[in-house]
Amino acid sequence: MPAATKDAVLGSAVDLAREVAVGLAEDPSDVGEYLGLVVEGERLVSHRFASTARGYRGWEWTVTVARVPRGRTATVCEAELLPGPDAVLGRAWLPWSERIRPGDIGPGDVLPFKADDPRLEPGWTPTGDPELDDVAIDELALARVRVLSPEGRDEAAERWYRGPHGPTSAGSLASAAACGSCGFLVPLQGSLGTVFGVCANQWSPDDGVVVSVDHGCGAHSETAAEAPPTDWPAADPLIDELSLELVQLAQPAADVQPESGLADEAPADEVAADEIATDEAQAPTDEVATVEVPAEVTVTDEDPGASDAEATTDTSDGTPSDTADESPARPHPEP
């Protein structure tokens, strides 16, 4: 097939192409300078104009013209805005089910069913064997149409571990202890439970979120922060002048009378003297106690410290008397 050659009739249809581009644009100023032409084929040429419209930097207004054989008039075939070599382009088109991202699902949104999802595999089909069915259904919780496949489990573990709730987050690096030793960690079942658990601390920023056992935060159950000193000055003491406090003063020791025999014991000599004085005070005033002293009694004052046991009296029969030993000596009252 011979190469297309430049057509003079179509090459000179620049004004016609600009008029069509201006009519296509929203504003005439959106059509910029002429960029040249491109020979698309025999008797087929495209004229290009720069686009100055906002958001379409690097795009080109393209108007394609053609003519019939032996014709001398250019006819417009099509006109459109096409991206140039330096055009700002969006991402390649993807189906909606493939371009969904985490966080895009809102209330009422429903994902389309994907029968060949590699993250899932068929669940357990009851076999009728109680031993096998009990283990698969009750212990492993496989009584579902589809369950997590090894590929899906590995993807979830990698995503959770590398995410903001793994050991490399800023809060985990600044924490003093890991979640593995925290009392608020609820481990997961199965193989994921060896690496992950759910935080159950309402004061933690990870409450209700799956965290790794080597993750950490400031709400660990076994850590405590030192209380910082207060910036407020100490308050002055307050005196309550409206309340009255009754205080019972203690009585002097001399005014206190012992009510029982548990009072402080006095020396024996003082007790005896007190008893004698009491007996004398209680005796009738008209009776005077007299003590007869035999004429033969001899009292020696040489040893005033001698005890009453050593003092002897001579009776009329010459025998010593033990009266002094039997009764204690009492002072003689004056007649």
C-alpha positions, 0 to 999 in steps of 0.5 A: 500500500503506497504511503499517504501523501500530503493533500493540498486541499485538506492541508489548507482547511485550517480555518475550517478545522478551527471553526469546528473546534471553537464550536465544540469547546465550551468557550472560544478561548479554550482553543489555543494555537495551531499545532500542525496536521497529521496525515491519517491516510489518502485524502484524510488529514487531522488538524490539531489545536492546543487546549487551554481549558482548565484541567486539560493541560497537554490535551489537543483539539483534533479535527479530521477532514477528508475529500472525495476523489477529484474533489476540491472541497474539504469535509469534516469527518470528526472532531474531539479532544484527545490527549497529547504526549504530555497530557495529564491523564487519569488512571486506567479504567477498572471495573467497579468491583476491582477499583473498590478500596478500604473505606469505600463501603458505606451504609447500604452499599453491597459488594457484588458476589465474587465466586472465584475469590482466592481469599475464600475456599469451600467450607465443611460439608457434613459427612454424617460422621459425628466424630469428624463433624463435631470437630469441624463444626464445633471446634473449627467453626467450618460450618459455612458455605465458604471459609478463609483460605490460606491465601486470605489468612496470609494476606490478612496477617500481613496487612494487620502486622504492617498496618497501624496496629502492628509493632511499627506504629508510632504509638507502639514504638513509644509504649513501655510494654507490649500487648502480649502482657496486657490484661485487656488483650483477647486472643483470637482463635486458630493460627491467627491467635498466636500473633493477634488479639482484640483490644478490650480497653475502652481507654486505648486508641485501639479499643475493639481493633485487632492488634499484634501481640508486640503492639503497644500503647499507653493504656497498658494494664500494668504500667503507670505514669508518674504524677507531674507536679501541679502548676497551681500554688498551694491554697491557704488554710481556711478557717470556718468561723460559723461552726462551734466545736465543743471541747471537754477540758480535763479535770485536775488530778487532785479533784479526781476521786477514784471510783474503785479499788483500781486507783493508784496505790499509795505506800503502805505506811501512808495507807496505815496512817490514813486508816488510823486517822479515819478511825479516830475521826469516826470515834465519838468525841466524848470517848477517849481511848486509853492505853495502859502501860505496865510499870515494868515496861522498859523502852530504849531509845538507843536504837530508834530504827529497831523493829517492833520484833526486837522490842521486849517487855517484862511482865510480872512473872518474868516471861517475855511478851510477844504482844508487840509482834502480834499487833502493829504499833500505833501512836498513842493518842494524847489524853 
